[in-house]
């Protein structure tokens, strides 16, 4: 079953929404963004989050010590690095924490993905390339660029209830990541989030061919 991540949760009401809808992952953004929250806010939100929903901290070119501190504090279950972090950064991170690492790839072509597969992270997150930003564009990229890979990946970038069925049939991701399309006027919208999750599950009921890496824990 494809996993679902709702990213950019900011408030107690967002957490209560997540607890009702039960996505697999809840994303806390610590990078420069209108969805940015403080470590203190994240700690409070994590306490309210149901334990079966795993928290993901999103960082962009952050100092290693800060990432490790948040990961080891119990606030985060997974670490998502969404900037220019290289193999050496990931190796240093893995030496300091056992939390799984998601490396975001801003996709400009198939070669970007093939290179990222070699990185020592547990997961990739495939997102739309924008020269002036590190994600959150709300735009899709060319899904035909995604090759057959064994490393499990999150598909991000412009996903919505309207296009998720096509995305699942085309890309066969291990997980999907959504944020802006489940918002209204910059706030998470439970009706939109529910529609998105229902669209994912409806497509799954039609059956999807098994792809390498889908059984990854």
Backbone as numpy.savetxt, mean C-alpha at the origin, in Angstrom:
# Nx Ny Nz CAx CAy CAz Cx Cy Cz
-7.02 -15.03 -2.02 -7.86 -13.83 -2.02 -6.99 -12.58 -2.02
-7.27 -11.66 -2.93 -6.47 -10.44 -3.01 -6.68 -9.61 -1.74
-5.59 -9.05 -1.25 -5.62 -8.22 -0.05 -6.00 -6.79 -0.43
-6.53 -6.05 0.55 -6.94 -4.67 0.32 -6.28 -3.76 1.35
-5.68 -2.68 0.87 -5.07 -1.66 1.73 -5.76 -0.33 1.48
-6.27 0.26 2.54 -6.79 1.63 2.47 -5.74 2.52 3.09
-5.22 3.44 2.31 -4.10 4.26 2.77 -4.55 5.67 3.12
-3.75 6.33 3.93 -4.00 7.72 4.26 -5.04 7.93 5.33
-5.15 7.01 6.29 -6.08 7.19 7.39 -5.54 8.27 8.33
-6.41 9.17 8.76 -5.95 10.34 9.51 -6.67 10.57 10.84
-7.85 10.03 10.99 -8.67 10.38 12.14 -9.22 9.15 12.85
-9.76 9.37 14.03 -10.42 8.28 14.74 -11.59 7.73 13.95
-12.31 8.60 13.25 -13.44 8.12 12.44 -12.95 7.23 11.29
-11.77 7.57 10.73 -11.19 6.70 9.69 -10.92 5.31 10.25
-10.43 5.25 11.48 -10.14 3.96 12.11 -11.44 3.20 12.36
-12.46 3.89 12.83 -13.74 3.21 13.05 -14.32 2.70 11.74
-14.13 3.45 10.66 -14.55 2.99 9.34 -13.81 1.71 8.96
-12.49 1.72 9.15 -11.69 0.54 8.83 -12.14 -0.66 9.65
-12.42 -0.45 10.93 -12.86 -1.55 11.78 -14.19 -2.14 11.29
-15.03 -1.29 10.73 -16.31 -1.79 10.20 -16.11 -2.53 8.87
-15.26 -1.99 8.00 -15.10 -2.56 6.66 -14.09 -3.71 6.63
-13.12 -3.67 7.52 -12.12 -4.72 7.65 -11.26 -4.94 6.40
-10.58 -3.89 5.94 -9.53 -4.14 4.94 -8.40 -4.91 5.61
-7.49 -5.42 4.82 -6.37 -6.18 5.37 -5.30 -5.27 5.95
-5.16 -4.07 5.35 -4.11 -3.14 5.76 -4.67 -1.73 5.89
-4.13 -0.98 6.86 -4.46 0.43 7.04 -3.18 1.23 6.93
-3.15 2.20 6.03 -1.93 2.95 5.80 -1.87 4.27 6.55
-0.76 4.49 7.27 -0.49 5.74 7.98 0.64 6.46 7.24
0.39 7.67 6.79 1.37 8.40 5.99 2.19 9.33 6.89
3.52 9.14 6.88 4.43 9.99 7.64 5.24 10.90 6.73
5.01 10.79 5.42 5.71 11.63 4.46 4.96 12.96 4.28
5.60 13.90 3.61 5.01 15.21 3.36 3.80 15.04 2.44
2.62 15.24 2.99 1.38 14.99 2.26 0.24 15.61 3.05
-0.87 15.89 2.38 -2.04 16.36 3.12 -2.61 15.27 4.01
-2.16 14.04 3.83 -2.61 12.93 4.67 -1.61 12.61 5.79
-0.61 13.45 5.93 0.44 13.18 6.91 -0.11 13.24 8.33
0.35 12.28 9.17 0.01 12.29 10.59 1.30 12.21 11.40
1.19 12.51 12.68 2.35 12.45 13.57 2.47 11.05 14.16
3.65 10.71 14.68 3.78 9.42 15.36 2.81 9.27 16.53
2.54 10.37 17.22 1.60 10.32 18.34 0.19 10.02 17.86
-0.22 10.64 16.77 -1.54 10.34 16.20 -1.61 8.88 15.77
-0.55 8.41 15.13 -0.53 7.03 14.66 -0.63 6.05 15.82
0.05 6.36 16.91 0.01 5.47 18.08 -1.41 5.37 18.63
-2.10 6.50 18.71 -3.47 6.48 19.19 -4.40 5.73 18.26
-4.19 5.90 16.96 -5.03 5.22 15.97 -4.78 3.72 15.98
-3.51 3.34 16.15 -3.16 1.92 16.19 -3.85 1.22 17.37
-3.95 1.91 18.49 -4.60 1.31 19.67 -6.06 1.00 19.39
-6.70 1.81 18.54 -8.12 1.63 18.24 -8.35 0.66 17.08
-7.31 0.41 16.30 -7.44 -0.45 15.13 -7.56 -1.91 15.53
-8.52 -2.61 14.95 -8.67 -4.02 15.27 -7.39 -4.77 14.89
-6.95 -5.71 15.73 -5.63 -6.33 15.54 -5.46 -7.10 14.23
-6.57 -7.57 13.66 -6.44 -8.31 12.40 -6.15 -7.40 11.20
-6.32 -6.08 11.39 -6.00 -5.12 10.34 -4.58 -4.63 10.59
-3.68 -4.92 9.68 -2.27 -4.59 9.88 -1.96 -3.15 9.47
-1.23 -2.46 10.30 -0.88 -1.06 10.03 0.40 -0.99 9.20
0.38 -0.06 8.24 1.52 0.15 7.34 1.95 1.60 7.44
3.21 1.83 7.76 3.75 3.18 7.80 4.36 3.54 6.47
3.98 4.67 5.91 4.46 5.11 4.59 5.48 6.23 4.78
6.69 6.02 4.28 7.79 6.96 4.42 8.38 7.30 3.06
8.91 8.52 2.95 9.60 8.94 1.73 10.96 9.52 2.12
12.02 8.81 1.76 13.39 9.29 2.00 13.59 9.71 3.46
13.06 8.90 4.36 13.12 9.21 5.78 14.41 8.68 6.40
14.86 9.37 7.46 16.02 8.89 8.20 15.73 7.49 8.75
16.72 6.63 8.62 16.55 5.24 9.02 16.12 5.11 10.47
16.73 5.89 11.35 16.45 5.78 12.78 14.98 6.05 13.09
14.39 7.00 12.39 12.98 7.33 12.65 12.07 6.19 12.21
12.39 5.60 11.08 11.60 4.47 10.59 11.68 3.30 11.56
12.89 2.98 11.98 13.10 1.87 12.91 12.39 2.12 14.23
12.48 3.35 14.72 11.84 3.69 15.99 10.34 3.47 15.94
9.70 3.90 14.88 8.26 3.71 14.76 7.91 2.24 14.58
8.71 1.55 13.80 8.44 0.13 13.56 8.55 -0.68 14.84
9.57 -0.38 15.63 9.81 -1.16 16.84 8.94 -0.72 18.02
8.26 0.41 17.88 7.41 0.90 18.97 6.08 0.15 19.05
5.79 -0.64 18.04 4.51 -1.36 18.01 3.44 -0.64 17.23
3.75 0.54 16.72 2.76 1.31 15.95 2.56 0.71 14.57
3.61 0.11 14.01 3.57 -0.39 12.64 3.76 -1.89 12.57
3.03 -2.50 11.66 3.21 -3.92 11.37 4.04 -4.14 10.12
3.99 -3.18 9.19 4.79 -3.23 7.97 5.32 -1.84 7.69
6.40 -1.78 6.91 7.04 -0.53 6.53 6.95 -0.38 5.02
6.43 0.76 4.56 6.38 1.06 3.13 7.29 2.24 2.85
8.30 2.03 2.00 9.22 3.10 1.63 8.92 3.51 0.20
8.63 4.80 0.03 8.01 5.26 -1.21 8.86 6.31 -1.92
10.15 6.38 -1.55 11.00 7.39 -2.15 12.10 6.80 -3.00
13.31 7.32 -2.81 14.47 6.89 -3.60 15.35 5.91 -2.85
14.80 5.26 -1.84 15.57 4.31 -1.03 16.13 3.19 -1.91
17.42 2.89 -1.72 18.08 1.89 -2.56 18.28 0.58 -1.81
18.97 -0.34 -2.44 19.19 -1.66 -1.85 19.93 -1.56 -0.52
20.92 -0.68 -0.45 21.68 -0.54 0.79 20.79 -0.05 1.94
19.91 0.89 1.66 18.98 1.38 2.68 18.09 0.24 3.17
17.57 -0.54 2.24 16.68 -1.64 2.64 17.43 -2.66 3.48
18.68 -2.96 3.10 19.46 -3.93 3.87 19.72 -3.42 5.29
20.02 -2.14 5.42 20.23 -1.58 6.75 18.94 -1.63 7.56
17.84 -1.36 6.91 16.54 -1.42 7.58 16.24 -2.83 8.06
16.53 -3.81 7.23 16.27 -5.21 7.57 17.17 -5.69 8.71
18.32 -5.07 8.84 19.21 -5.42 9.96 18.68 -4.92 11.29
17.84 -3.89 11.24 17.38 -3.24 12.46 15.96 -3.64 12.88
15.19 -4.19 11.98 13.82 -4.57 12.30 13.41 -5.79 11.48
12.55 -6.58 12.07 12.03 -7.76 11.36 10.71 -7.47 10.67
10.25 -6.23 10.74 8.97 -5.89 10.10 9.11 -6.01 8.58
8.13 -6.60 7.91 8.17 -6.71 6.46 8.25 -5.34 5.79
8.95 -5.29 4.67 9.17 -4.05 3.94 8.48 -4.10 2.58
7.73 -3.05 2.29 7.11 -2.84 0.98 7.90 -1.73 0.29
8.45 -2.01 -0.87 9.17 -0.97 -1.63 8.30 -0.50 -2.78
7.97 0.79 -2.78 7.16 1.35 -3.85 8.03 1.61 -5.09
7.45 1.33 -6.24 8.12 1.54 -7.52 7.26 2.49 -8.34
7.82 3.62 -8.71 7.12 4.56 -9.60 7.40 4.11 -11.02
6.42 3.49 -11.64 6.64 2.71 -12.86 6.67 3.59 -14.11
7.81 3.55 -14.80 7.93 4.23 -16.10 8.01 3.23 -17.24
8.16 1.96 -16.89 8.25 0.91 -17.88 8.54 -0.41 -17.19
8.55 -1.49 -17.96 8.73 -2.81 -17.38 10.07 -2.96 -16.69
11.10 -2.29 -17.18 12.44 -2.44 -16.61 12.48 -1.96 -15.16
11.71 -0.93 -14.83 11.66 -0.47 -13.44 11.21 -1.59 -12.51
10.23 -2.35 -12.95 9.71 -3.45 -12.13 10.72 -4.58 -12.05
11.31 -4.94 -13.17 12.28 -6.04 -13.18 13.48 -5.75 -12.30
13.90 -4.50 -12.24 15.01 -4.13 -11.36 14.59 -4.19 -9.90
13.36 -3.75 -9.61 12.88 -3.71 -8.23 12.69 -5.11 -7.66
12.38 -6.08 -8.51 12.19 -7.45 -8.04 13.43 -7.96 -7.32
14.61 -7.46 -7.68 15.87 -7.92 -7.10 16.11 -7.37 -5.69
15.34 -6.38 -5.29 15.57 -5.75 -3.99 15.21 -6.69 -2.84
15.88 -6.56 -1.69 15.67 -7.47 -0.56 14.47 -7.08 0.31
13.33 -6.85 -0.32 12.10 -6.51 0.39 11.09 -7.64 0.20
10.11 -7.70 1.08 9.11 -8.76 0.98 8.09 -8.49 -0.12
7.77 -7.21 -0.33 6.72 -6.84 -1.28 7.15 -5.65 -2.11
6.55 -5.53 -3.29 6.64 -4.32 -4.08 5.27 -3.64 -4.07
5.28 -2.33 -4.31 4.04 -1.59 -4.55 4.25 -0.84 -5.86
3.45 -1.16 -6.85 3.60 -0.57 -8.18 2.66 0.62 -8.30
3.26 1.79 -8.54 2.48 3.04 -8.54 2.83 3.83 -9.79
2.06 4.86 -10.04 2.22 5.70 -11.22 3.40 6.66 -11.04
4.21 6.78 -12.07 5.34 7.72 -12.03 4.85 9.14 -12.29
5.25 10.04 -11.40 5.04 11.47 -11.60 6.36 12.16 -11.28
6.83 12.97 -12.18 8.14 13.60 -12.01 8.20 14.49 -10.78
7.06 15.04 -10.37 7.06 16.02 -9.28 6.52 15.45 -7.98
6.46 14.12 -7.84 5.92 13.57 -6.61 6.28 12.11 -6.42
5.93 11.60 -5.25 6.27 10.23 -4.89 5.03 9.36 -4.68
3.96 9.67 -5.35 2.75 8.85 -5.21 1.54 9.69 -4.90
0.40 9.01 -4.79 -0.83 9.72 -4.48 -1.36 10.54 -5.63
-0.99 10.16 -6.86 -1.40 10.95 -8.03 -2.87 10.74 -8.39
-3.43 9.58 -7.98 -4.79 9.28 -8.38 -4.91 8.90 -9.85
-3.77 8.60 -10.49 -3.76 8.24 -11.91 -3.20 6.83 -12.09
-3.70 6.14 -13.09 -3.21 4.79 -13.39 -1.97 4.88 -14.28
-1.23 3.76 -14.34 -0.15 3.64 -15.32 -0.51 2.49 -16.26
0.34 2.23 -17.23 0.05 1.17 -18.21 0.24 -0.20 -17.56
-0.84 -0.89 -17.27 -0.76 -2.17 -16.59 -0.08 -3.24 -17.44
-0.03 -3.03 -18.75 0.64 -4.00 -19.62 2.14 -4.06 -19.35
2.67 -3.07 -18.63 4.10 -3.07 -18.30 4.43 -4.11 -17.23
3.44 -4.60 -16.51 3.71 -5.51 -15.40 4.05 -6.90 -15.93
5.26 -7.39 -15.71 5.64 -8.71 -16.20 5.21 -9.80 -15.21
5.43 -11.03 -15.59 5.22 -12.15 -14.67 6.35 -12.11 -13.63
5.99 -11.88 -12.37 7.00 -11.85 -11.31 6.53 -12.71 -10.14
7.49 -13.25 -9.41 7.14 -14.10 -8.27 7.02 -13.31 -6.97
7.65 -12.13 -6.91 7.54 -11.32 -5.69 6.13 -10.74 -5.62
5.42 -10.93 -4.50 4.06 -10.41 -4.41 4.07 -8.88 -4.42
3.04 -8.31 -5.06 3.01 -6.86 -5.17 1.63 -6.28 -4.91
1.66 -5.06 -4.39 0.46 -4.22 -4.26 0.32 -3.42 -5.56
-0.87 -3.34 -6.10 -1.13 -2.47 -7.23 -1.76 -1.19 -6.72
-1.20 -0.04 -7.11 -1.69 1.27 -6.68 -1.80 2.18 -7.90
-2.30 3.37 -7.67 -2.36 4.36 -8.73 -3.70 4.41 -9.43
-4.58 5.27 -8.97 -5.82 5.52 -9.68 -6.84 4.40 -9.64
-6.73 3.49 -8.69 -7.71 2.41 -8.61 -9.02 2.93 -8.03
-10.14 2.37 -8.52 -11.45 2.79 -8.06 -12.42 1.63 -8.21
-13.62 1.80 -7.69 -14.65 0.77 -7.84 -14.96 0.54 -9.32
-14.75 1.56 -10.14 -15.10 1.46 -11.56 -14.07 0.68 -12.37
-12.79 0.73 -11.98 -11.78 0.06 -12.81 -11.12 -1.14 -12.14
-11.52 -1.46 -10.90 -10.79 -2.51 -10.18 -10.99 -3.88 -10.79
-12.15 -4.15 -11.37 -12.36 -5.46 -12.00 -11.38 -5.67 -13.15
-11.22 -4.65 -13.97 -10.26 -4.72 -15.08 -8.84 -4.87 -14.56
-8.52 -4.13 -13.49 -7.17 -4.19 -12.92 -6.85 -5.59 -12.41
-7.78 -6.21 -11.74 -7.55 -7.55 -11.19 -7.39 -8.57 -12.31
-8.21 -8.46 -13.35 -8.11 -9.41 -14.46 -6.81 -9.23 -15.23
-6.35 -8.00 -15.34 -5.17 -7.70 -16.13 -3.88 -7.98 -15.37
-3.85 -7.57 -14.09 -2.58 -7.52 -13.35 -2.37 -8.64 -12.34
-3.44 -9.23 -11.83 -3.36 -10.29 -10.83 -2.46 -9.91 -9.65
-2.72 -8.76 -9.02 -1.89 -8.36 -7.89 -2.14 -9.21 -6.66
-1.16 -9.23 -5.76 -1.35 -9.87 -4.45 -2.25 -9.02 -3.57
-2.14 -7.69 -3.75 -2.95 -6.75 -2.97 -3.21 -5.51 -3.81
-4.24 -4.75 -3.41 -4.54 -3.48 -4.06 -4.52 -2.38 -3.01
-4.14 -1.18 -3.43 -3.96 -0.04 -2.54 -4.81 1.11 -3.05
-5.62 1.68 -2.18 -6.53 2.76 -2.60 -6.50 3.88 -1.58
-6.67 5.10 -2.05 -6.71 6.25 -1.14 -7.65 7.32 -1.66
-7.23 8.06 -2.69 -7.99 9.24 -3.12 -9.37 8.89 -3.67
-9.52 7.73 -4.29 -10.82 7.40 -4.88 -11.87 7.01 -3.85
-11.44 6.83 -2.60 -12.41 6.56 -1.53 -12.50 7.76 -0.59
-12.29 8.94 -1.16 -12.41 10.18 -0.40 -13.44 11.11 -1.05
-14.02 11.95 -0.24 -14.87 13.05 -0.70 -14.39 14.32 -0.02
-13.99 15.30 -0.82 -13.47 16.56 -0.31 -12.33 16.33 0.70
-11.44 15.41 0.36 -10.25 15.17 1.16 -10.44 14.33 2.40
-11.63 13.79 2.59 -11.89 12.93 3.75 -12.31 11.54 3.29
-11.91 10.54 4.05 -12.31 9.18 3.72 -13.84 9.09 3.75
-14.38 8.41 2.73 -15.82 8.28 2.55 -16.18 6.80 2.66
-16.88 6.45 3.71 -17.16 5.02 3.97 -17.96 4.38 2.84
-18.89 5.11 2.25 -19.68 4.53 1.15 -18.79 4.19 -0.04
-17.86 5.09 -0.36 -16.95 4.83 -1.48 -16.00 3.68 -1.16
-15.51 3.65 0.08 -14.61 2.57 0.47 -15.34 1.23 0.43
-16.57 1.22 0.87 -17.35 -0.03 0.84 -17.58 -0.48 -0.59
-17.91 0.48 -1.46 -18.12 0.13 -2.88 -16.86 -0.46 -3.49
-15.72 0.12 -3.16 -14.46 -0.38 -3.69 -14.22 -1.81 -3.22
-14.37 -2.04 -1.94 -14.12 -3.38 -1.39 -15.11 -4.39 -1.95
-16.35 -4.00 -2.11 -17.35 -4.91 -2.68 -17.01 -5.23 -4.13
-16.49 -4.25 -4.87 -16.10 -4.49 -6.26 -14.94 -5.47 -6.35
-13.99 -5.36 -5.41 -12.87 -6.31 -5.37 -13.40 -7.72 -5.12
-14.24 -7.87 -4.11 -14.73 -9.19 -3.75 -15.64 -9.77 -4.83
-16.42 -8.92 -5.51 -17.29 -9.40 -6.57 -16.46 -9.97 -7.72
-15.37 -9.30 -8.06 -14.51 -9.81 -9.12 -13.87 -11.13 -8.72
-13.50 -11.24 -7.46 -12.87 -12.48 -7.00 -13.83 -13.67 -7.09
-15.11 -13.42 -6.89 -16.09 -14.50 -6.94 -16.20 -15.11 -8.32
-15.79 -14.33 -9.33 -15.80 -14.85 -10.70 -14.58 -15.73 -10.98
-13.64 -15.70 -10.02 -12.45 -16.55 -10.15 -11.36 -15.85 -10.92
-10.14 -15.93 -10.39 -8.97 -15.37 -11.05 -7.93 -16.45 -11.21
-7.26 -16.52 -12.37 -6.20 -17.50 -12.54 -5.10 -17.29 -11.51
-4.56 -18.38 -10.99 -3.47 -18.29 -10.02 -2.22 -17.76 -10.70
-1.57 -16.84 -10.04 -0.32 -16.28 -10.55 0.81 -16.55 -9.56
2.05 -16.66 -10.04 3.16 -16.89 -9.12 3.18 -15.82 -8.03
3.44 -16.28 -6.81 3.58 -15.36 -5.69 2.30 -15.07 -4.95
1.14 -15.52 -5.49 -0.13 -15.17 -4.84 -0.30 -15.86 -3.49
0.40 -16.94 -3.27 0.25 -17.62 -2.00 1.20 -17.14 -0.93
1.94 -16.06 -1.21 2.91 -15.54 -0.25 2.21 -15.13 1.04
2.81 -15.37 2.18 2.16 -15.00 3.45 2.00 -13.50 3.61
